[in-house]
Amino acid sequence: MQVSEKDVEEIISTFKIRVNDVNDGFTASKELKVYPVRTLSRPGIEVYILDSLEARALACFPHIVGETFIRLNRKLSTKAAEAIVNVAGLEEWVGYVVHVHVLRAGSGYMISEGLKHELGRVTDVYIRPLYTENRKSIEITYSDFSRMPKNAGLAVIIPDTVATGLTLIKVLNKFAEEARKVGSWIDTLVIYGFIADYGLERVAKEAKRLKTSITYFFALEDVAALAGNYYDMVLYGPDTSQEAFKPLGAITHHEILRECINYYVPGLDQPGDWSNRQPVLFNGNTWEKVDLLQHLSKSRETIETILQRYSRDTWFKKWHKRICEAQIKAIKALEERYR
């Protein structure tokens, strides 16, 4: 199925998708394109969107979980790492490149493997931020900075899903504190993963406060629009967390939208529950087996709600219904497997 150009333009208009904010892309590695985001980049901040078949699949298909999810991220990481190294000039930082594993979910991006393939030598550090029960604050429950390079400026790469940016800001401050203890500091910062516009701006501000020389953001497929629940990261669609109709539109290139629109359920959270799409999670002490049904069932229920609430709206097309029904069918098949 290929959505007509007329419908694409109508969706862009209805949901105010910011396709004019992004410059044309360039090929930075095999089967991956890099799109500079003109309107978010400024001195000390560079924002890029990465587009590949693997990233599209992760963003558009919530039924991708378990070992398939890890394989896709691993394949994507080899392409993304080459692009990141080239754009950010990380080959000049060999020996001082630090990869931060934000436990439990961040390691699922698998970018550490891709970076090691490109650079050979990358230092891994670990940190687990956790919201308190009342969700009013974030605590660090585990960290291991024992391999931190000493007395040097560092190129720090953090793969993470950035919605509000609060968790990442906590991680940045803890990292900066530990680096100072050994005479080091963050010179170049690289953020990679699914990233919302709201969280990006907050993290950029914090990076500037920490006096990083330059911060790079590499967002998968789009710089997402953040829903009113401060969780869902949307390419386009209604804000399903609100009772009244509220359109959401991401920042992305027309070429990317032209591909993703054929599969994406409008209003669906692109990364989903990133932790619960992985087969196992390291918590700092042990590996935990994941209940994949949590992510799958929540995704299916959300798609069913979207169908129920919006299928009579004028913007909702017959092809939207076909996409929703195909996604529900795929998820149900996996729910049966994992029950």
GUZA-563431 format. One record per residue (C-alpha): residue in one letter; x, y, z. Coordinates in steps of 0.05 Angstrom, whole numbers, plus 5000, padded with zeros to 4 digits. Layout:
BEGIN
AXYZ;...
//
This chain:
BEGIN
M500050005000;Q502550694981;V499051305010;S497551834957;E501352484956;K494852864965;D493452495030;V500652595054;E499953345044;E493253345081;I496352985140;I502153475141;S497154055143;T492353745194;F497753545244;K502654105229;I508453635215;R514754065210;V517653795145;N520654475126;D525154475188;V529653935160;N534853985105;D535753465051;G539452845075;F546252565057;T548651845058;A553551755115;S553950995117;K551050405079;E543450445075;L542851015125;K541551755111;V542852345157;Y538352955156;P540653595189;V535153945229;R536154675211;T531354995261;L534054645323;S541554705308;R545555305333;P552555445358;G554554875404;I548454455385;E547654025323;V541353615311;Y540753055260;I535452545242;L537751845222;D533551445173;S534350715156;L529850115145;E531449855215;A529750515249;R523150565210;A521349865232;L522850015305;A518750655302;C512750385263;F512049655285;P510549565360;H510248805350;I517848795341;V520248535409;G525048035440;E530847765400;T528148075335;F528448755370;I535648645391;R537748405322;L534749025289;N538049495339;R544649135329;K544249205253;L542149935260;S547850075308;T553149875257;K550350375207;A548850915259;A555650865292;E559250985226;A555051605214;I555951865285;V563551765283;N564052135217;V559352715234;A561952825305;G569252685288;L569952155341;E576051835308;E579952415339;W577752195408;V580051465408;G581951285479;Y577351815508;V570651585481;V565951385537;H559451015526;V554251095581;H549550505593;V543250805622;L540250205657;R535949865646;A533450055577;G538950455543;S543449865527;G537949605481;Y540150105428;M546449685420;I550550285398;S556450085442;E557649495395;G557449935334;L562150445364;K567149905383;H566949635312;E568550335286;L573450575338;G576249945369;R576950245438;V570850505477;T570150565553;D563550315582;V560550615646;Y553950445678;I548550825714;R541450665736;P536751245748;L530051065778;Y523851475793;T521551445865;E514751135879;N511151805878;R515051995814;K516952665844;S524452535840;I529752095807;E534851695847;I541251365824;T540750655850;Y546950375817;S553150645781;D559950405759;F564850935735;S571050535753;R573750555681;M572951305672;P578951605635;K582852085680;N585252805671;A582152895602;G576653195561;L571852645540;A567252485482;V561052195517;I555851785480;I549151655513;P543851235479;D537151365511;T529851495498;V528952235512;A521752455526;T522053005579;G529652955587;L529252925663;T532552245669;L538052425621;I539453085658;K540252675722;V545052215686;L549052795657;N549953125725;K552152465757;F557052335701;A559953045706;E560652965781;E564352305774;A568752575718;R570853165761;K573252685815;V578552415767;G580153085734;S576052965672;W570253325638;I565153265582;D567853605521;T563553295466;L556652995481;V552852535434;I545552345448;Y542651775405;G535751465403;F528451655400;I528352385420;A522552875432;D523053615418;Y521253785491;G526753355521;L531853565469;E531354295488;R531954145562;V538053695553;A541254205506;K540454745559;E543454295613;A549254105568;K550754845558;R550554955633;L555554395641;K560054755591;T560454215539;S563954465476;I558854155430;T552753705436;Y550253265380;F543252965378;F542052375331;A534552235332;L531551625299;E526651795242;D524252455272;V524752935330;A518252695360;A512353105386;L511252965460;A504152815482;G500753135541;N502252535586;Y509752715577;Y511052005555;D508451845485;M513152055428;V509152145365;L510752215291;Y503852495278;G496752385302;P491952565358;D494452635429;T491052015457;S492352245529;Q487552835520;E479952805517;A479253355466;F482453275398;K489553555399;P493853455336;L501153275345;G506453325291;A513853165294;I519853475260;T521953035202;H523753045128;H518352955075;E522052345048;I521952005116;L514552165127;R513051905057;E515651225078;C513251175150;I506251415136;N504850755100;Y505650355166;Y505250825225;V499050835270;P497451575281;G498351775354;L502251155374;D508451215418;Q514251045372;P519250735421;G513650435463;D515950125528;W523250065507;S525049645568;N519449155556;R521149055483;Q527848735503;P528447995522;V532848125584;L535148735622;F541348865664;N539549235728;G546649335754;N546948685792;T543248145753;W539748015687;E532148055691;K527547685644;V522448145612;D514948045605;L514148235532;L506648215540;Q506648875578;H508949265517;L504948845467;S498348885504;K498949625518;S500549765445;R494649355421;E489849695469;T492350375448;I491250215374;E484249945389;T482750595426;I485251005367;L480750615320;Q474750705366;R475751445380;Y477951715313;S475651265256;R469751725241;D473952355238;T474852665169;W482552615174;F482251865188;K482651505121;K481050805099;W488450665096;H489150875169;K484050325186;R487949815146;I494450005181;C491149945250;E487949275235;A494548995208;Q498349225270;I493048925317;K493448255279;A501048235284;I500948405358;K495547885374;A499747345341;L505547505387;E501047555448;E498946845435;R506246625430;Y508446955495;R502546775539;
//
